[in-house]
Amino acid sequence: MKILVTGGMGFIGTNFLKYMLDKYPDYKFVCLDNLSVEDSRKNLKDFNEYRNFKFIKDDITNENSIDKIFETEKFDIVINFAAEVAVDYSIENPNIFLKTNVLGTAILMNACLKYNVLRFHQISTDEVYGDLQIDSTIQYDESAQLKPSNPYAASKASADLLVLSYYRTYGLNVTISRSTNNYGPHQSFRALIPLTIKNCIQNKKIPIFGKGDNIRDWVYVLDHVKAIDLILHHGKIGHIYNICGKSKKNNLYVVNKILKLMNKDQNLISFVEDRPGHDVMYSINSNKIENELNWKRKYSFDDGIKETIKWYINKF
Ligand SMILES: NC(=O)c1ccc[n+]([C@@H]2O[C@H](COP(=O)([O-])OP(=O)(O)OC[C@H]3O[C@@H](n4cnc5c(N)ncnc54)[C@H](O)[C@@H]3O)[C@@H](O)[C@H]2O)c1
């Protein structure tokens, strides 16, 4: 089995590849990443020891070289993690999000069709469903309407629709997973949890948007990675699977939790101007993957955040 993992040197891709390389020594993994993110260049160093791993530096929007790579490598499965992911950057510069997240996905799927790839899996996000008010008790399932509210989320929703259209129109064997906010090892310091841990270590101010009352549902990255493995091996073709952490917390709670665990004072917190159109709360359920594929999350937020802090302290 030969698997292409695009964007595999990013946060979730790195955790996925490490898990899969250890679990499936007989599979071959190729990671294609343009290393546009500094942290991804650092992650690459962790893969020297693996025999069944190959790295290709390229861009998923580079149609000619993607075609040649597929022709040469003959992949069985393609998993697309590659994406522009920073919501703030998508507000300043939406075009690059359309190029990578939508066109890039189409280019990969065209190559899958041309070279008879058996399966295409798209990594998506709960942000495609849009946000809810803080007091809402709704939990979206996979059939909910897509209502993205920023260019990043809209580009991911567009890609999801395109993936489903390739299933219906061309019969490409596709699956999609939509997860909530991930946290854990190898995440970029741009993200809330690693930035908070780093600033605690360095006794620097920790910026929080608005009043810190925006709510996200946090899933530990290893629980997410195991869910993707299950979908690849047992998921139904043409289906979408939500993956949630059942750990809804507002940003202020998350930062205070880290401050407490790291014995730091609350005066490190600095409230900054909110981002335009900041989504209030995302809420999905993952009943489908739990009932159909028997996925169980292992980490509570309390356990996952302790593991995460430990990992960053060791790295520093
Ligand atoms: N981080 C989260 O909480 C979260 C939650 C739900 C879904 N997702 C999705 O998971 C995927 C991975 O997210 P992440 O948090 O690991 O992001 P990340 O930025 O850490 O990783 C993305 C990787 O893709 C690479 N990349 C970007 N553009 C590329 C291109 N044009 N060609 C080739 N490689 C390219 C980057 O170099 C990087 O290594 C994304 O599709 C994202 O939408 C993330």
The ligand as an ORCA input file, in Angstrom:
! r2SCAN-3c Opt
* xyz 0 1
  N      -5.393     22.688     13.195
  C      -6.685     22.473     13.397
  O      -7.190     22.696     14.509
  C      -7.547     21.923     12.287
  C      -8.877     21.576     12.594
  C      -9.677     21.035     11.582
  C      -9.151     20.819     10.309
  N      -7.866     21.185     10.033
  C      -7.357     20.923      8.673
  O      -6.246     20.056      8.786
  C      -5.306     20.291      7.747
  C      -3.928     20.518      8.321
  O      -3.963     21.621      9.213
  P      -2.750     21.959     10.197
  O      -3.314     22.600     11.386
  O      -1.873     20.762     10.323
  O      -2.015     23.099      9.348
  P      -0.454     23.367      9.077
  O      -0.343     24.748      8.518
  O       0.342     23.018     10.279
  O      -0.145     22.303      7.937
  C      -0.434     22.516      6.580
  C       0.731     21.998      5.767
  O       0.397     22.156      4.390
  C       1.541     22.678      3.696
  N       1.056     23.414      2.533
  C       0.352     24.586      2.514
  N       0.084     24.947      1.258
  C       0.585     23.968      0.443
  C       0.620     23.767     -0.950
  N       0.072     24.654     -1.783
  N       1.228     22.660     -1.429
  C       1.812     21.769     -0.594
  N       1.817     21.902      0.755
  C       1.213     22.991      1.262
  C       2.255     23.569      4.714
  O       3.631     23.729      4.406
  C       2.036     22.775      6.008
  O       3.103     21.867      6.223
  C      -5.856     21.498      6.956
  O      -6.505     21.016      5.819
  C      -6.857     22.141      7.931
  O      -7.881     22.790      7.229
  C      -7.050     21.730     10.987
*
